[in-house]
Amino acid sequence: MQHMYFFITTAILPFFRLKHQSWFISDGEPVVSYKQKALELHHQDLAQNHKDRKWTSNGVYTNPYEYTSVDTMSHDNMSEWLYSVAKSVIMSVLFIFFGPIFIVIGIYVKYKS
């Protein structure tokens, strides 16, 4: 009986994931590190206040000593990706163990709205 239950819930899981994607996939705002925020604030400050100074031409700031990349070397999107994978795995395991409860909640949400 247990093998049949786990087989059925594992077979239903992909279809349930397609129907209720927000339960399994994180779609929040991207995580921005403090380094990237500081670099963006620095560029805003340069664009607003540092006109007609060294390394400027026609009010455009160019610094030959600045890094060639506009992004910092950080792990901004990695933490968001890890959170999404962890949420997906945990919700999938919970669905396999408590499948009937998830199905009842899904039907209730569908008919309530």
C-alpha positions in Angstrom: 0.0 0.0 0.0 2.8 2.4 0.9 4.6 1.7 -2.4 1.4 2.4 -4.3 0.9 5.7 -2.5 4.4 6.9 -3.2 4.1 5.9 -6.8 0.9 7.7 -7.3 2.0 10.9 -5.5 5.3 10.8 -7.5 3.4 10.4 -10.7 1.0 13.3 -9.9 3.8 15.6 -8.7 4.9 17.0 -12.1 1.4 17.9 -13.1 0.7 19.5 -9.7 3.9 21.5 -10.1 2.8 22.8 -13.5 -0.6 23.8 -12.1 0.7 25.5 -8.9 4.1 26.9 -10.0 4.2 29.6 -7.3 4.1 27.0 -4.6 7.3 25.4 -5.9 9.3 28.1 -7.6 10.6 31.3 -6.0 9.9 34.4 -8.2 11.0 37.1 -5.8 13.1 40.1 -6.5 16.7 39.4 -7.3 19.1 39.6 -4.4 21.6 42.4 -4.8 24.8 42.4 -2.7 26.0 45.4 -0.7 28.9 45.7 -3.2 26.7 46.0 -6.2 24.5 48.6 -4.3 27.6 50.6 -3.4 28.9 50.5 -7.0 25.5 51.7 -8.3 25.4 54.5 -5.7 28.9 55.5 -6.7 28.0 55.7 -10.4 24.9 57.7 -9.5 27.0 60.1 -7.4 29.5 60.5 -10.2 26.8 61.1 -12.8 25.1 63.7 -10.7 27.9 65.6 -8.9 31.2 65.1 -10.6 30.9 67.1 -13.8 33.6 69.2 -15.5 36.4 67.5 -13.6 39.4 65.3 -14.5 38.6 62.6 -17.0 35.4 64.2 -18.2 34.5 65.2 -21.7 31.2 67.1 -22.4 29.9 66.3 -18.9 30.3 62.5 -19.2 32.4 60.9 -16.6 35.0 58.4 -17.7 37.6 57.0 -15.4 40.4 55.0 -17.1 41.3 53.4 -13.7 37.8 52.0 -13.0 37.1 48.4 -13.6 36.0 47.4 -17.1 32.9 45.6 -15.8 29.8 47.4 -14.5 29.0 44.6 -12.1 30.9 43.4 -9.1 32.3 39.9 -8.8 29.8 38.7 -6.2 27.3 35.9 -5.7 24.2 38.0 -6.1 22.1 35.6 -8.1 23.5 32.4 -6.5 21.7 32.9 -3.3 18.4 33.5 -5.1 19.1 30.3 -7.2 19.9 28.3 -4.0 16.7 29.5 -2.3 14.6 28.5 -5.4 16.2 25.0 -5.5 15.8 24.5 -1.8 12.1 25.6 -1.9 11.4 23.3 -4.8 13.0 20.3 -3.2 11.4 20.9 0.2 7.9 21.4 -1.3 8.3 18.3 -3.5 9.2 16.2 -0.5 6.3 17.6 1.4 4.0 16.9 -1.5 5.2 13.3 -1.7 4.6 12.7 2.0 1.4 14.8 2.4 0.0 14.6 -1.2 -3.7 14.4 -0.3 -3.5 17.5 1.9 -1.9 19.5 -1.0 -4.6 18.3 -3.4 -7.4 19.3 -1.1 -5.8 22.7 -0.5 -5.4 23.2 -4.3 -9.1 22.3 -4.9 -10.1 24.6 -2.1 -8.1 27.5 -3.5 -9.5 26.9 -7.0 -13.1 26.9 -5.9 -12.7 29.8 -3.5 -11.4 32.2 -6.2 
